[in-house]
Amino acid sequence: MRYEPVIGLEIHAELRTKTKMFCFSANDPDEKHPNINICPVCMGHPGTLPVINENAVKKTIAVGLALEGDINRFSQFDRKNYFYPDLPKGYQISQYKHPIVTGGSLTLEESAQKEIRIQRVHLEEDTGRLIHDKKSGETLVDFNRAGIPLMELVTEPDFRTGEEVREFGESLQRILRYIGASDANMEKGEMRVEVNISLRPEGAKEFGTKVEVKNINSFKFAADAVDYEIKRQTEALERGEKIIQETRGWNEDKKMTVSQRSKEEAHDYRYFPHKQVFAIRPQELFLSRPSKRIPDIPIQASIRDWGVPCARRIHKKRNKNPADTP
């Protein structure tokens, strides 16, 4: 039996802002000293109140427009509940049902003008960073990164090869840099790729069991991870084995993915609206800045105006959806 890969991406990019997402601590990826750019808000101390970074919202809107997405009338922040040592609050402020941007696309110039659809672009806060000391065997936590504005872009499962994944990542990176949304330096962790991949019999419409490969810090590694997973899952299916829904990581030294944990579902995070963070109306925020412009971008130069013409187009698109209103 021949199998068809079905691949979707989740790409995180730290936004280029002066301060963090919900506080006035500095957003400085070049800070070498640990736990300097922190405050009671981003450390989750009791009684503190988060305040939305307006510039981070604007940059997310700019990304949505550059990808010809819909800027929604209503957007809401939620609590995403899970425990991890570098997550000081014990939950992450993210977005679930009401992102800032829905829809959009990016065309792969090298891959026969294939269009990759964008499902959503939403805004959240980054976690801290674990540092593993090999000499002492201890694991240390640096919270300088905790709370930095983090844009997450989710694609539809339109990819079929690792090469398409590489091209999409590189194209998106160029766009983010060109419009000034993010420096997107993967070696600094400012842009990270997560690959969701499943296999199904050729001609079938139903998806197979999804495997996620997380936190890949190179587009080449992402392509290699896709190629490895296609081979691994194909061989397992041919042996009559079932694919396990799980989260895996990419081991560059061994050129293979390794199992990390079972894959969480949305209900495992127990999302609920964050009552201390006000809901926002991104479309109104955009319309209040009619003179702001997005420069021409190399791949989709048709997105020229960050002002009134774009605003008219936004009104005509999918924002009539009742889900976009409170």
N, C-alpha and C positions, 0 to 999 in steps of 0.2 A: 504494500500500500504506500502511496506517496502522500506526504504531509505538507501542508501550507503553514508557514509561520504567520502569526498575527501579533503585531508589536505596537505598543503605545509607550509614550514617554511622559515622565514627570520631571520637569527641570526647575531647579531652584536657583535663584540669582539674588545675591545681596545687592540692595539698591545703594546708589551713591548719594548719601545724605550726610549732613554735618552731625546729626544726632540720631539716637536710636528711635525705634518705632513708637514707643509710648513714654519716653522720658527724655531728659536733656543730657544724658551721658553721651560722650563723644562716640561717633561711629568712625573708628580709626583702625583699619585692617593692618596698618604697619606698626602698631604698638607692640613692642617686644616684651614689656614687663607685664606679668599676669595680674589680673584682678585690679587694674588701675581705672579703667573706664566702666565703673559700676556705681550704682546708687540704690537706695531702698526700693525704688519702683521696679527696676529691672531685676533686682534680687528677690522680688516677691515678698517683701516684708509686710506684716499685717498692718492694715489701715492705709496703705498707699493706694493712690488712684492713678490709673494710666490715662494719658492724653494722646490722642492720635497725631502722628506726624503728617501734616498736610502735604509736605513736599513728597513724601513716599507715595501718597495717594495719587498725586499729580503724575509722578513718574510711571506708576502702574497704568494710569489712563493713557499716557503717551505710548506705552508698549501696546496697549489694546488698539489704539488708532493705527499704529504702524503696521499691525497685523490685520487691519480691517475688521476688528471685532466690534461688538456692540457694547457701549458704555451704559451700564444699567442705571435705572432711576433710583433704585434702593439697594443698599449694601449693608451687611450686618456682620459684626465680629462675634465669634463663638469661642467657647472654651473647648479645647481638644484635650481630653483627660488621659494621661498616661504617665508612668513614672520612669525617669531615667536620671542618672546621677548628675548630668550637666543641665538639667531642666529645673531651675531654682524654684519656680512657682509650684511644681508638681502638676502643671498643666501648661498648654501652649495656647496663646491667643491667636486664633486662625479664623478662617472663613469656611463655611460649609454650604448652606443652602443659597446664600445670597452673595456671590462674588462680585468684584468690581467690573469684570469684563466677561462676557460670554461670546462664544463663536470666534470667527476669524480663520485665517489660513496663512500658510507660507508655501511658496512654490519652490520645488527643488530644481534648480537650473540644470544641474549635471545629470539628473535622473529623469530624462525625457519629460521635463516640465510637469512632474508629478506634484499634485496639490496635497498637502498635509493639512487636515482640518484641526483647528484649535477648539477644544471643548470649553476651556475656562482659563482665566488668569485671576488669581486672588492674592491677597496680601496677608502676611503673618509675621511672627517674630522668630528670629533664629534661636538656636540653643547655644549653650556654652561649648567648650572643647575639652576633651579628655586628653591628657598627656601621660603616656605610659613610660615610666622610668625603668629602663632595662637593668640598670645597675642595682637599684634598691628593690626592684620588683613592685614598686608602688605605682598607683594611678592617681594623678593629680588633676584638679579641675581648674580651668581658666575660664572665668565668666565674662571676659572682655567682649566676646562675640554674642553673649546672651542678650536678646532684645533688639539686635540689629534688624532693620526692615528687610524682609525676605519675600520676594515675589515668587510664586509658584505657578508655572504654566503647565497645563495638562493637555495632551493631544488626544485625538481620537486614535483608535488602533489601526492606523493607515499604513504603517511601515511593514515591509516584508523582508528586508535585508539589513545587515549591519552597516553596509555602505550608505544606505538611505539615512540611518540614524546618525552616522558621522556627518553627513552633509547638512542635515537639519540643524544639528548642534552648532556647527561652525557658522552657518548662516544666521541663526538666532544670536549668537555671540557678537557677530559683526553689527547686527541691528541694535542691540543693547548698547554697545559702545558708541555707535554713530549718533544715536539720539540722546546720549548722555545719561541713560537710566542706570547703568551699572558698568564697572570696570571689567567684570566677568572674568577675572583671572582665576583659572582653575587650579593653578599651583598654590594659590592662597585660600582655596576653598570658597571663593566668591561665586562660583557657579558649579553646580553638582547635578549629575544626571542619574535618574532611576529608570530602569528599563522593565517594563511588564511584557512578558512573552509567553505565548501558548502556541500549541500546534493543533491543527485539525486536519482531517482527511481532505484532500483536494476536492473542491466542489461542495463541501459541507458549508452550511450557514451558521451553525452553532459554534461558539468558541470552545476551545479546550480548557484545561485547568491552567490557571495563570500562575506563573512564577515571577517574582520580583527580584531584580538585582539592584541593590541600593548603593547610594553614595559613591558613584564612579566619578573620578576627578580627571578624566581625559576622554575626548571623543574617540580616540583610537581604542582605548580600553573598552569603551561602550560598544563599539563595533565588534571588537574581539569577544566580548562577553555574549553578545547576540549570536555570533557564529558558533561559539562553544555550546551555548544552551540549545541551539537548533540541533546540533550533533548529539548532545547528551540526551535530550528528550526523544529524538527520533530513535536512537538505539534502545532506549528504555521501552518505548511503545512497541517496537519490533520484537522485543523479548516478552511482550505480553504484560508488562508492568504498568501500574497506574502512576501518573504524575501527581506528586504531592504539592498542594498549594503551600508555598513557603517563601520566606525571604532569604536570599542568598547574597553573598558578597563576591567581589572579583579579586582573586589573588594573582597579581601580575607576575610574581616570581614563578609560580607554577602554571601560569596561563590557563587557569580554570576557575569556575565559580565554586564556592563552598557554602554549605548550608549554615544558616545562622539561627533561624527560629521559624515557627509557624507564622503564616501571613495573617495579619489582623484585618478585620472587616471594619467598615465605618461604625457599626454599632458597638464595637469594642472600645471605641474612644469616647462614647457617651457624650457626644456633642450637645451643647445647649447654649442659647444666646448669652453673651457676656453682658450682664446688666450694668456694669460699671464703665463700659465703653459705648459711647453714643453710636447709634446707627447713622449712616451718612447717605447723601444723595450725590453720587459721583457725577451724574450728568449735569446737575445744577452747578457743581464746582467747576466743571469744564466750561460751561456756558458763561460763567462769571469771569473767565479769562480769555475773551475773544481775540486778543492781540497776540497771544502766545503762538509760536510756530514750531512745527517739527521740521527739521531739515530733510531734504530728499534723501532717501535711503537707497543703497545700491540695488537691492533686489526688487523692491516694490516702489518705484519712484512716483507712482500715482498718488501716494499719500503725501500731499504737499502742505495743506493748510491745517493748522492747529486752532482754527477759528471758526467763523460763521459758516463757510461752506460745509465743513465737517459736521457742524452742529445740525445743519439742515438734514444731512444724510442720516445722522443718528436718530432724529425724530421719525424718519420714515421706516426704520428697520424694526427689529423684533421687540422693542421695548413696550409694545402693547401686551406682552405676555403678563397675565395677572401675577405670576410668580415673581415679577420684578418689582412689585409694589408691596408696601407693608400691609 
